[in-house]
Amino acid sequence: MKNGKFVGVVLLVVALMVVGLAPARLLLAQEGDGPGLIVYASDRTGNYEIYTLDPETGERTQLTDDPGTDIEPSWSPDGETIVFASDRDGDFEIYVMRADGSELLQITRNFAEDRMPRWQPNGEYIIFSSDLNGQWDLFATSADGALVRQLTNDEFDERGPVAEAPTEAEPTEQPGVPAATATPTQPSLPDATVNAARLNLRQNPGEGATIITTLSRDAALDITGRMNDNTWVQVVTPQGITGWVYAPLLDINISLATVPVVNVQFIPPPPTATPTITPIPATPVPATGVNLVAGIVVLEPAGPICAQTFNVGFDVANLGSEATSIGGTVSLIDARAADGSVQASTVGSFPVLAPGQTYRVNIPLTISTWYEEVHRITLTIDPQDAIPETDASDNVRTIEYVLAKGACP
């Protein structure tokens, strides 16, 4: 059945190319649980919109209808969500929507060009390119846009991130006819490799589970099981040791959809007291057109080192229709991701912001504890609600990083 379906896709693409309607690039939906539809961008209405095409029937469905340019669509691994780039707000940002075009959600909000989004195989993160720093670097964002992490920070042009290579239709090659030359066999890759300086292998999923051993960077692993949400995976080391690791700290080379779900107890970290900021009671004020929005976070250098000061750059934007009446503050809390314990806290400030203005708050930070582990930085705009605004729900941004050992003992 799969072979017949593939032949049908290729014949349909050939037919579209003959009449001049085939798009320059077709991205096929995932097989299995996916909808079996082709998602692509076309300018048949005068500007580029996103469409799906049923390869069985030829039925085409328009998913977007906006004066902006909607391009570079890609299916999520489960075939239920589409990510794409659009300049509908004036510059290219990343958006996601359901497979039928509903529940549109803007993921990035800045004044840079965010392009070429692709899903990681586990479906939790979206990789994209951005010229936010005046050069094309790679960034990762969670599927809801709440967590953004800069992956590279150098002078090289790194457009074209691909978390998992899409299937390409090849209309010029007749299905079933062997190629003129044989394709060399590529060396097989391990299921996953460690992408952190040090990674704990645990008896159960969860940061409260007992640590069996510690894995080094680039250690090759076989994946034998996973939790239902793909956050933790069961692995076997080359030494035959079986345990659980946190999936975002791996480079995964297989589709987790092919890995069985294991019904095992999740052990969370022990609860710890987290300091809270007590807001000053706000005095009733007239309605305002101010809307402060948390933008992207950039670490300089991108890989912080233990006991060495690094800079946290945080974009604060006023996307409202009125200027702020006063300048404001940004609170920063650095916590150990494993148990939520606070390692440092500080504040930065920003001036009065006009409508549409973005200001980068630069906050120096030095962390000397829990190196070679994941840290989580939480930044909050106007934590004491001193600036009246229409919507304060978009004032928080979170980013994670691994603190390198450096010269720390």
N, C-alpha and C positions, 0 to 999 in steps of 0.2 A: 504493500500500500504506500510506503514511504517513497519507493522508487517511482511509482506511477505519479505520485503527487509532485515529485521533483521534475519529472518530464513535463508535466502540465505547466509548472511555473516557467520552465525554460521556453516552451513553445509560445506561451503567452507573451513573454518578454520579447521574443523574436518578432511576433506579430506587431507589438507596439512599436518596435524600432522601425519596421518596414513602413509604417504610416507616419513615423516621425513624432510619436507621442511618448516614447519611453523616456523616463527621467535619466539624468546622468548617473545616478547612483541609487540602487535599490537595497534596502535593508530588510532581510527576511525575519519574520517573527520566529521565536524559539519553537521547536517542535515539542510534542508532548502536551503540556498544559497550555501552550500559547494558542492564540486565535487562528493561526495558520494564515495570517494576512501579511501582505507586503505593505510597509509604511515608507512613504517617500514625500519629497517636496516638489511642487509643480507651479509654474507661473501661468497656467491656463486661464486664470481669471484676470490677468494683468499684473499681479504681484504674487510672490511665492506664498503658498499655503500648504498645510500638511494634509495628506490624503492616505487612505488605506485602499488596497486593491485585493479582491478575492481572486486567487489564481485559478480556482475551480470554475467560477461563473463569469469572471471579468467585471463584476460589480465594483464600482468605485464610490467611495464615501469621502466627502470633504469634512475634515475635522475642525479646521480653524477658518475664521473669516474676519480678518483684521487688516487695516490699511498698512500695517507694518510688514516686514519680511520675515516669514517663518521658515526656517531651514534646518538641515542636519538632524532629522529625527532618528531615534533609536529606541528599540523595544527594551523593556526591562526583562530580566531572565525569566520571570513568570508569565510574560506576555500580557500583563494587565495594565501596564503603565507605559507611556511614551514620554521621553525627554527630548527637548529640542531647543534651538537657539532662536531668539526673536529680537528685533530692534523696535518693537512696538512702543517702548517707553523712551525712545530717542537714541539708545545705543543697545548693542546686543547683550542680552541677559539670558539666563538659563531658566526654562520653564518645564513643568511636568503636567501631564493630564492623563485622564483615564483613556482606555483603548477606544471609547466611543466619543472622545473629545470633551467630556464633562470634567468637572472638578479641576479647572485650570489653576495652577499654583505657581507663582513666581518664586524662584529659588534664590537668585542673586539680585542684589540691589546696589549698584555702584555706577560710577561714570566711566568705567573701563569697557573694553570689548571682551565679553565672555563667549567663547565659541567651542564647537566640536565636542559636545558632551557625549560620554559613553558610560554605560553602567559597568561597575565591577561585577564579576561573576556571581557574588553572593547577593546582589540586588540591594545592598544597604547603602552603598556610596556611589556617587556620580563623579567621574573624572572629567575635567574640562581645562581648556587653555584660556589664559587671560593676560592682557598686556597692562595689568593694574600698576606694575612698577616700571612701565616704560619699556618692557621687554616681555616676550611671550614665555610665561612660566606655567607649570602644571599646578592645579589645585584639586582638592577633593572636598566634596560636600555631602552631608547626609541627605537622604532622599527628601527630607522635609525642610532642608536649608538651615537647620538650627546649628549644625556643626560644620565649620569650614576650616580646612587645613591647607597651608601652602606646602607643596611637595618639593618644588625646586626653586632656586633663587640664584640665577647666573645669567651671563650675557648671551647664552645660546638661544636660538629660536626653537621652542619646544611645542609648536603647534602640532596637532595630530595625535593626542593621547588616545590609546585604544586599550581598554581594560580587557576586552575579549573580542577578537577579530570577528566582524560581521560576515555573514555568508554573502558572497557576491554572485549574482546571476551572470552567466557567461554565454550570451546569445550567439557568439560566433563559433562555438564548439558544439557539434552535434552530440547529444546525449547517446551513450552506448558505443561511440566510436573511440577506440583507444587513441591516446595521444601519440604523436610521431616519435617522441622520446620519452623514456621512463623518467619519472620524478625521483630524485635521490631520496632515500629514506632518511627522515630527520631523526636525530638522536632523541630518545624519549626523555621527557622531563619528569622530575618527581611530582607527586601530587601537590606539594607545597614546600616552600622554604621559609625559614625564619627571617623576618624583616625588622629585627630589633637587635640592639647590642646584647640583650639578655632576655630570655622569655621563660617564665616558669611553667613547668609541666605539672599538672595537678591531678589528684585522684578523681575528682568530680569537676563538672563545670561550675564556675563561680569563684570569685576572688577570696572567698572564705574557706575554700577547700584546701586540704593538705598538699603541700608542695612535694612532689616526688623527686624531681631533679631540675636543673636549669639548663636550657638549651642555648647554644651560641648562634650568632648571626650566620645565615646561609645554611644552617643545618637542614638536610633533606628529610622530609617526613611523608609517610603514607597516611592518607585520611581514610578512616574506617567507619566513622559515624559523625553525627551532627545533632545539635539541638534544632527544634522546629524553626526557630527564627534565625538560624545560621550564625549566631553570635559566638558560639563555642563549638569547637570540633574535636572529635576523638582522633588521636594520631598514634602511629607506631614509629619509634625512632629506629635508626639503623642497628642499634643494639638490641632491638626487640622489646623495648619498654613501651607500654601502652598507657596513655593518659590523656588529659584534656588541656587545650590551650585556647587563648582568646584569638578568634579568627582575624580581626582587623590588623593584627601584628604579623600576619603571614602574607607571602606572595603565593596566591593559590592558582594553580595551573589547570584545574579541572572544574567542571560545573558541579556545584554542590547539589544540584537537583538530582544527580545520579547517586548521591550518597544516602544511605538509609538513616532515618531519624531514630535516635536512641532514647528510650524513655528512662531517664536517670535523674536523680535528685540534684537540683541546682542549689549550691550553698553560697548565699550572699555574704559579703564582708560583715563583720560585727558592727552594730550601729555605733556611731560616734557623734558627739555633740558638735554641731556646726554653728559657728557664730552667725547671728542674723543682724541685719541692719534695721533698727527701729525707725520707721519713717516719722518725721515731724508732722503732726496733724495739719492738713492743708486748710488754708482759709478759703472759703467759697469765692470763686472768681467767675467773671463772665465767660461765656463760651469763647474759645480761641481757635485760630486756624493753624497753630503750630503742630507739627507732627515730626518728632525726633525718631530716627530709624537707625538701628545698629547696622553698620556696614561690615566690610571684610576686615579680618585681622591678619597682620603680617608680622612674623617674627624675624628679627635681624640680629645675628645670623639665623638662618632657618632651623638649624640644629643647636639649641641652647646647650651650654656646657656648664657642669657643676662649678659653683663658686666664681663664675665669670658673668659680669653684667651683660645682659642682652636687652634689646629694645622691643617693646610690644607696641606696634602701630595699629591704631583702631580708628576706622572711619566713622564719624558721626555726621549724619545728614539731616537736614530739615526739609522734608518733602511736603510740608504744609504750604498754606497760602499766605502766612504771616511770619514776620521775623520774631525770634525769641526776644522777650523783654530784657533778659539778663543772660550772662554766660552761665555755664553749668559745670558739673563735675561728672567724672566717670570713676566708678569703683572697680578695682581689680582684685580677685581672689585666686591664688594658686593653691590647688589641692592635689594631694596624692590620689590618683584615680582608683587605686586598689581598695582604699578604705574611706575616702572622702576627707581625710585629715588635712586641715589647712596648713600650708607651709609658709605662706606670705600673703600679705594684703597691703594695698596701697591705693592711691587715687591720682587721677589726672584731671585736667580741666580743658574747657573749650570756650571760645568767645561767643558773643552774640552772633547768631546765625541767621542770615537772610533766607527767604524762601528759595529752595533749590540749591542752597550752598552746602558743601561737604567740607568738613575739617578733620584732618588726621591728628588724633591725640597720640603723642609719643610718651610712653611710660617706661622708664628704665627699671629693670627687675634683676635681682640676683638670687638664685636658689642654690642652696648648699646641702640639701638633704634628699635622700631617696633617688640617687642617680641610677641610670640604666633601668628606669621604670617610667611608666606613663604618668604624666602630670596633666591636670585639667585646669585651664584658665577660664574664669567666668568674668565677663565685663558687663557692667550695668550702667546705662546712661541715666543720669539724674536720679540716683537711688533714693533720695529723700523727697522726690516729687515737688521740687521747688519751682519747676517750670510747667505751667498748665499746658496741656496738649490734648489733641483729639483722641489719640490712641497710644497708650503706653505699653501695649502688649508686644511691641516689636523693638523694645529697648535693650534686650539682652542678647549677647553673643557668647558662644562657648567654643574653645579650641583646645585640642589635645596635642601633646608633644612628648617625645622621649628625651629625658635629661641625660646627656652624655657624661661619662665619668670624669674626663679631663684629668686634673692633678689631684682630685679629691682622694683621700685615703680609703 
